[in-house]
Every structure is written in C-alpha cells, then in structure tokens.
Amino acid sequence: MALKHVDRVYFQGKVVAYFKKGKGVVRYKLYKIDKSYLDKHLRVKGTYTEQNYEVLNKQMDELEERVDNAISSILYETPNAVLNNKVIEDYLNRPRTSGESVDDSDGILLPDFRRYNEVKSEQKHIEDIRNGETRKQHPTMKDYISSANALEDYEYDTKKQYRLSDITEEFLDDFKEWLSEVHENTEEHKYRCSGDMSNKTINKRLENLAAFIKAYYGDEATHSLIMGSRITYHSNAKVIVLSLDEVKELYYRELKNPSHETVKNYFVFLCQTGLRYSDLLLLSEKNFLKQRDGSYNLSYVSHKTKIEIEFRLTSKALEIAKKYCFSFKDYTNQAFNRTLKDMLENEGLYDDEVSSNRFVLGRVEENKVKRREKISAHTARRTFISSLIAKGVSAYQVMHMSGHTKLSTMDIYVEKFAPEVQEATKKIEI
C-alpha cells in the first residue's frame, strides 16, 4: 500500500513518521540514530555498523507503512479522530480477533517485537512506580529484549526478514540450532546475541517469542507451535548451598578487604531470611516488628508473588538489620553478585569443585567449576530453605516462610536435604 498520510522527518535524535491534522500530531519513532548516518532522504547509509543497513531501511519502510495504514483505518472509521502517538500505539498493539483480516505488513516480526517490548516496558515501569519501585527497567524485560536481539542477529546471518507466516517447524529447528552455536563479532557486525546457549536459555528465548506472538497478533496456533518445539531435557541441576557452619564462619570472619564487609553481611542476612534480592531492596524499618519479648519479626509482601510473609528473625539477622538501620540499598542485584564473587575469591573460600553440566540440544557438555563461581544472592535463599528442611521443618512450613506458591518447588530440597536423606548412608556403614 502506498504511503498517503505520513512524512518521514528527523526529530530529536530519531527518524519519525510525521502526521499533523488539526490539533492532532503524530511523531512515531521509526529508529533512534545519529543524523550523520542518514542520507538526504533519511535512509540509513552503508557506513552504519550497528545493524545491517539494508535490513534496517526495510524495517523502517515497513513500520512507516504500518503507521500510515493505521492512520488510514482510524480516519476511515472516525474521520474527526484526534491522532497522537498513543492512539497509533494502541491501534497497532490491539489484540487481533480470530476472524479479523490482518494485513500482511502486520506480520513483520522484528519491528513488531521491538514495538511490543517498548509498550510492555512502559507498562511495567508504570507498575513499578505504583509499587514504589525506582529501578530503571523491570527484570522481566531483559529476556524479552534479548529474544528480540537474537531474532535481529538471526536475520543478519540468514539475510532474511521474517514474517509471522515464516514461523514453521523448520524455522524453529534452524533457530534453535543457531542459538546453540557461538557467534563471534566481525568488523562488519557486532552480535548482541553471543549464542552458545544451553537448553534452558534456548527455551526462554522461544517462550518470549511465543508470548509476544500470542499477545501482539492473537495467534494461538503459532504460539502453540513454538511452545511445543521447546527442548525437553532433565538437567538434575545441582543445588548450590552453604552449610550453617559455613554461614556462621563467614559472619565472624575478619576479611582481608574491609570494603567487602557490607556484601558479607548482606549475604549472611539473606542466608538467615531467605529473601529474594528484589525484596531485600524494598525493606525499611516498617518491615521489622518488635515483639513483647524483645525479639523481632520480619513482615513483608513478596514483590514477585504478592504473598504476605511473616516470621521471627534470628539474632544474627537482627544484628545485621540494626547495623544498617533496617535498610539495604548499597548494591543493585548485579553489583552485589559481582562484589560477592570478588570477596569469596579474595578470601579463598569455597574452592571445592561442583559439576557444571550444560545441556545443549541433543548433547551434554560436562564440566566442573569451583563452588564459589556458582554462588550468588540466590544461593543465600537456597541456603535458608535447605537449612530449614535439614532441621526437620516441613516443606509446607518452609514454603510459607520463603513465599513460594507451589509445594512442588520444595521437592528438590526435600529429596536432597531432608534429615532422613542426610542420615541414609549411616545405615550401611561397615
């Protein structure tokens, strides 16, 4: 369909589709790019290296056409409609009904995926503001953006722009194989997706793609096809934890580098409370309830599951909380994990070896690493759960303290750490 309404202009660092009628103005972003990479027609020059310029120009043309088609449809239905970016956004992202005729240009995957991610990111940001969260980006969006990046790199390698109709079993088989391969940067192209993915990560990319297609196009059949192509495997992943003796030794340890003291204390607090790191960052004095006997209960609503949790704090957890005035905001999750690994390596702790197997398509890559390389904030949560199970606390009770919503999640801990399992080999001592 030939363009009828919009003009392509450069506005505030972006190439936009521009339309003005009365009080309504549309400046719909096609791509953010420095103007030096554009020719006089606002098309990307061959000197642009962030993405294949031919593919990018085609994507902008297609998106510009979709915006023009949306304006045509809206004005046909409501001639006096006042148009702006939100109106166009809502129209482009409206769910399709099963009987609705969809123009072929609607099925161009990558620009639609990018647009879907932008809208979803904004929605999550609004949710965060309502919940008092100040982070720059909701954690959910990282996987969705990575999945779109993978599709972009796959298009570069295959020299093809994919549409909704291209999602077939053959496409999915090839895409999974490509995700498992290593992608090395060249002078012509820098990969956002480095590849070399395990089955778990490949499945995550497929799930994000399927979720986007279902939400954006309303295509249940393609969603089911993608979900059915996920890789079935049994990883029997090793649960990395610390023993209570190790937690105690760490708490009293005089560190070689005093600047690591805070990350050490945070980690011990997590081992004694089982908090997700996202919940730790939200704690304040109001979450610590003083009891008649002088002890304190920790009371909070899980940011992830919205479950209300309350239990008695251990003495060491309370000491740490008071030391930091009941607030833990010195590190982001990523910075905490980096500093934690630096601290463990500097102290020479936990250098015993654990298996580090990777399941990639039909093969298993067996390996081993030092235990400390697998330790993160989430290890503390697992330590909390495994320690309670080992002390005979029921899985159901632990679930209510950890905020899990499914009792089945406790199975791996019961199978490995229950007292009867820990004592089992003593029965065959000779």
C-alpha positions in Angstrom: 0.0 0.0 0.0 1.5 3.4 -1.0 2.0 5.9 1.7 -0.8 8.5 1.8 -0.6 10.4 5.1 2.9 10.4 6.8 6.1 12.1 6.1 9.5 10.9 7.2 11.3 13.5 9.3 14.2 13.7 11.8 13.1 14.8 15.2 15.1 14.9 18.5 17.6 12.2 17.5 15.1 9.9 15.9 13.7 9.2 12.4 9.9 9.5 12.8 6.7 9.1 10.8 5.1 12.6 11.0 1.5 13.4 10.6 -0.5 16.5 11.6 -4.2 17.2 11.4 -5.8 20.0 13.4 -4.8 19.6 17.0 -3.5 16.1 16.4 0.2 15.4 15.9 1.9 12.1 15.3 5.7 11.7 15.6 6.0 7.9 15.6 9.6 6.7 16.2 10.9 4.5 13.4 14.5 4.3 14.7 16.8 6.2 17.0 20.1 7.1 15.2 22.6 9.9 14.8 21.7 12.0 11.8 25.3 11.6 10.4 24.4 8.1 9.4 21.4 9.2 7.3 21.3 10.4 3.7 19.1 13.3 2.5 16.1 11.0 2.2 16.6 9.9 5.9 17.6 6.5 4.9 20.4 4.7 6.7 23.8 4.8 5.0 26.0 1.8 4.4 28.5 3.3 6.9 26.2 2.4 9.8 27.7 -0.7 11.6 25.3 -1.3 14.5 22.9 -3.2 12.2 22.7 -4.3 8.6 21.7 -1.0 6.9 19.6 -2.7 4.2 17.6 -4.7 6.7 17.2 -1.6 8.9 15.9 0.5 5.9 13.4 -2.2 5.1 12.2 -2.4 8.7 11.7 1.4 8.8 9.8 1.3 5.5 7.6 -1.5 6.8 6.9 0.2 10.1 6.3 3.6 8.4 3.8 1.8 6.1 2.0 0.2 9.2 1.7 3.6 10.8 0.2 5.1 7.6 -2.2 2.1 7.3 -3.2 2.7 10.9 -3.9 6.3 10.3 -5.9 5.4 7.2 -8.0 2.9 9.1 -8.6 5.2 12.1 -9.7 8.1 9.9 -11.9 5.9 7.8 -13.8 4.7 10.9 -13.7 8.1 12.7 -13.0 11.0 10.3 -12.7 13.6 13.1 -10.4 11.5 15.3 -7.6 13.4 17.0 -4.5 11.4 16.4 -1.3 11.2 18.5 1.4 8.6 19.3 -0.7 6.9 22.0 -3.7 6.5 19.7 -1.5 4.9 17.0 0.3 2.8 19.6 -3.0 1.4 20.9 -4.2 0.7 17.4 -1.0 -1.2 16.4 -0.9 -3.2 19.6 -4.6 -4.1 19.8 -5.3 -7.8 20.1 -6.5 -9.4 16.9 -9.7 -11.5 16.9 -9.6 -14.9 15.3 -11.8 -13.8 12.4 -10.1 -10.5 11.8 -8.4 -9.9 8.5 -4.8 -8.9 9.1 -2.7 -7.0 6.5 0.5 -8.8 5.6 2.6 -5.9 6.8 1.3 -6.6 10.3 3.3 -9.8 10.4 6.8 -8.4 10.2 8.3 -9.9 13.3 11.3 -7.8 14.4 9.8 -4.3 14.3 6.6 -5.6 15.8 8.6 -7.4 18.6 10.6 -4.2 19.3 7.4 -2.2 19.5 5.7 -4.7 21.7 8.8 -4.6 24.1 8.6 -0.8 24.3 5.0 -0.9 25.2 5.4 -3.7 27.7 8.4 -2.0 29.2 6.4 1.2 29.7 3.6 -0.8 31.3 6.0 -2.5 33.7 7.6 0.9 34.5 4.1 2.3 35.4 3.5 -0.7 37.6 6.9 -0.2 39.3 6.0 3.5 40.0 2.7 2.4 41.6 4.5 -0.1 43.7 7.2 2.4 44.8 9.9 0.7 42.8 12.7 3.0 41.4 14.6 0.7 39.1 15.3 1.7 35.5 13.9 -1.4 33.9 11.6 -4.2 35.1 13.6 -7.5 35.3 11.0 -9.2 33.0 12.1 -7.1 30.1 15.7 -8.3 30.0 14.7 -11.6 28.5 12.2 -10.1 26.0 14.8 -7.6 24.8 17.4 -10.4 24.5 15.0 -12.5 22.5 14.4 -9.6 20.0 18.2 -9.1 19.8 18.6 -12.8 18.9 16.0 -12.5 16.2 17.8 -9.4 14.8 21.1 -11.2 14.7 19.5 -14.3 13.1 18.1 -12.1 10.4 21.5 -10.7 9.8 23.1 -14.2 9.4 20.3 -15.6 7.2 19.9 -12.4 5.2 16.2 -12.6 5.5 13.5 -10.5 7.2 11.0 -12.9 8.9 7.2 -12.6 9.0 4.6 -14.3 11.1 4.0 -16.8 8.3 7.6 -17.8 8.4 7.3 -19.4 11.8 7.3 -23.1 10.9 8.8 -26.3 12.4 11.8 -25.9 10.0 12.3 -22.3 11.1 12.2 -23.2 14.8 14.7 -26.2 14.3 17.1 -23.9 12.5 16.7 -21.1 15.0 17.3 -23.4 18.0 20.5 -24.7 16.3 21.7 -21.2 15.6 21.1 -20.2 19.3 23.3 -23.1 20.4 26.2 -22.0 18.2 28.9 -19.5 19.2 28.6 -16.1 17.3 31.8 -14.2 17.1 31.9 -10.5 16.2 33.4 -9.3 13.0 34.3 -5.9 11.6 31.0 -5.8 9.8 28.8 -6.9 12.6 28.7 -6.9 16.4 26.4 -9.6 17.8 24.0 -8.8 20.6 23.3 -12.5 20.9 26.6 -14.3 21.5 24.9 -17.7 21.2 26.4 -20.8 22.9 23.1 -21.2 24.8 22.0 -24.1 27.0 18.7 -25.8 26.6 17.2 -23.7 29.4 18.2 -20.4 27.8 17.1 -21.6 24.3 13.7 -22.4 25.8 13.4 -19.0 27.4 14.0 -17.3 24.0 11.3 -19.5 22.4 8.9 -18.7 25.3 9.4 -15.0 24.9 8.8 -15.2 21.2 5.7 -17.2 21.7 4.3 -14.8 24.3 4.9 -11.8 22.0 3.1 -13.5 19.1 0.1 -14.5 21.2 -0.2 -11.1 22.8 0.5 -9.0 19.7 -1.1 -10.9 16.9 -3.6 -13.0 18.9 -2.2 -16.1 17.1 -2.8 -19.1 19.3 -1.8 -21.7 16.7 1.7 -20.2 16.2 2.1 -19.7 20.0 1.3 -23.4 20.5 3.7 -24.4 17.7 6.6 -22.6 19.3 5.8 -23.8 22.8 5.6 -27.4 21.5 9.1 -27.0 20.0 10.8 -26.4 23.3 13.6 -28.8 24.2 12.7 -31.5 26.7 15.6 -32.3 29.0 16.3 -33.3 32.6 19.1 -31.2 33.9 19.1 -32.5 37.5 20.8 -29.2 38.3 23.0 -29.2 41.4 21.6 -27.1 44.2 24.5 -25.0 45.5 24.2 -24.0 49.1 26.2 -23.2 52.2 26.1 -25.2 55.4 25.1 -23.4 58.6 28.7 -23.8 59.9 29.9 -22.1 56.7 27.4 -19.2 57.2 28.5 -18.8 60.8 32.2 -18.9 59.9 31.6 -16.3 57.2 29.7 -14.0 59.6 32.6 -13.9 62.2 35.4 -13.9 59.6 37.7 -10.9 59.6 38.0 -10.0 55.9 41.3 -9.2 54.1 39.5 -6.4 52.3 37.4 -4.3 54.7 35.3 -2.9 51.8 33.8 -6.3 51.4 32.2 -6.2 54.9 28.8 -4.9 53.7 28.4 -7.5 51.0 29.4 -10.2 53.5 26.7 -9.0 56.0 24.1 -8.7 53.3 24.8 -12.2 52.2 24.5 -13.6 55.7 21.3 -11.7 56.3 19.9 -13.3 53.1 21.0 -16.8 54.3 19.1 -16.2 57.6 15.9 -14.8 56.0 15.6 -16.4 52.5 14.6 -13.1 50.9 14.7 -12.6 47.2 17.1 -9.8 46.4 14.3 -7.7 45.0 12.5 -7.9 48.4 15.7 -7.1 50.3 16.0 -3.8 48.4 12.4 -2.8 49.4 12.9 -3.3 53.2 12.6 -0.5 55.6 12.0 -0.1 59.3 8.3 -0.7 59.0 9.0 -4.3 58.0 10.7 -5.1 61.3 8.1 -5.7 64.1 9.2 -5.6 67.7 7.6 -8.3 69.9 6.8 -8.3 73.6 9.9 -10.4 74.5 12.2 -8.0 72.6 12.6 -10.2 69.5 11.7 -9.0 66.0 9.5 -10.5 63.3 10.2 -9.8 59.6 7.0 -8.9 57.9 6.8 -8.1 54.2 4.8 -8.7 51.0 6.7 -10.6 48.3 7.3 -8.3 45.3 7.1 -11.3 43.0 4.2 -13.3 44.3 2.3 -10.6 46.3 2.2 -13.1 49.3 2.3 -11.7 52.8 5.1 -13.3 54.8 6.0 -13.0 58.5 8.4 -15.0 60.7 10.8 -14.5 63.6 14.2 -13.1 62.8 17.3 -14.9 64.1 19.6 -13.0 66.4 22.3 -12.6 63.7 19.8 -11.4 61.1 18.5 -8.8 63.6 22.1 -7.7 64.4 22.8 -7.1 60.8 19.5 -5.3 60.2 20.1 -2.9 63.1 23.7 -2.3 61.8 22.3 -1.0 58.5 19.3 0.8 60.1 16.9 -1.7 58.6 17.7 -0.6 55.0 19.7 -2.5 52.4 20.3 -0.3 49.4 24.1 -0.2 48.9 24.0 -2.6 45.9 21.9 -3.5 42.9 21.5 -7.2 42.4 24.2 -7.3 39.6 26.7 -5.3 41.6 26.0 -7.4 44.7 26.8 -10.6 42.8 29.9 -9.2 41.3 31.2 -8.0 44.6 30.2 -11.2 46.4 32.3 -13.3 43.9 35.2 -10.9 44.3 35.0 -11.3 48.1 34.9 -15.1 48.0 37.8 -15.3 45.6 39.9 -12.8 47.7 39.2 -14.9 50.8 39.9 -18.2 49.0 36.6 -19.6 50.2 34.6 -22.5 48.8 37.1 -23.7 46.3 35.7 -27.3 46.4 34.5 -28.4 42.9 31.0 -28.9 41.7 29.6 -30.2 38.4 28.7 -27.6 35.8 27.0 -29.5 33.1 25.4 -27.8 30.1 22.6 -29.4 28.1 22.7 -28.2 24.5 20.1 -29.6 22.1 20.9 -33.4 22.0 24.3 -33.3 23.8 25.6 -32.8 27.3 28.7 -30.8 27.9 30.2 -32.0 31.2 32.4 -29.6 33.2 33.3 -28.7 36.7 33.9 -25.4 38.5 34.8 -24.1 42.0 31.7 -23.8 44.1 32.2 -20.1 44.7 31.8 -19.5 41.0 28.2 -20.6 41.3 27.4 -18.6 44.4 25.1 -15.6 44.2 22.4 -13.8 46.1 20.0 -16.6 45.2 22.4 -19.1 46.8 21.5 -17.5 50.1 17.8 -18.1 49.6 18.6 -21.8 48.8 20.7 -22.0 51.9 17.9 -20.7 54.0 15.4 -23.3 52.6 17.8 -26.2 52.6 18.9 -25.5 56.2 15.3 -25.5 57.4 14.5 -28.7 55.6 17.6 -30.3 57.1 16.5 -29.3 60.6 13.2 -31.1 60.0 10.9 -28.2 59.3 8.1 -29.3 57.0 8.2 -28.3 53.3 4.8 -26.7 53.7 6.0 -24.5 56.6 9.1 -23.6 54.7 7.1 -22.6 51.7 5.1 -20.1 53.8 8.4 -18.6 55.0 10.0 -18.4 51.6 6.9 -17.1 49.7 6.8 -20.0 47.2 3.4 -20.6 45.7 3.9 -24.3 44.7 4.7 -27.0 47.1 6.3 -29.0 44.3 9.1 -26.4 44.3 10.2 -27.8 47.6 10.7 -31.3 46.2 14.3 -30.8 45.1 15.2 -29.6 48.7 13.3 -32.5 50.4 14.9 -35.1 48.1 18.4 -33.8 48.9 18.4 -32.2 52.4 15.7 -33.9 54.4 17.1 -35.4 57.7 16.3 -39.0 56.6 18.2 -38.5 53.4 21.2 -36.9 55.1 21.4 -39.9 57.5 20.7 -42.6 55.0 24.2 -43.7 54.3 24.9 -44.2 58.0 22.6 -47.2 57.8 25.1 -49.0 55.6 28.3 -48.2 57.4 30.6 -51.2 57.7 
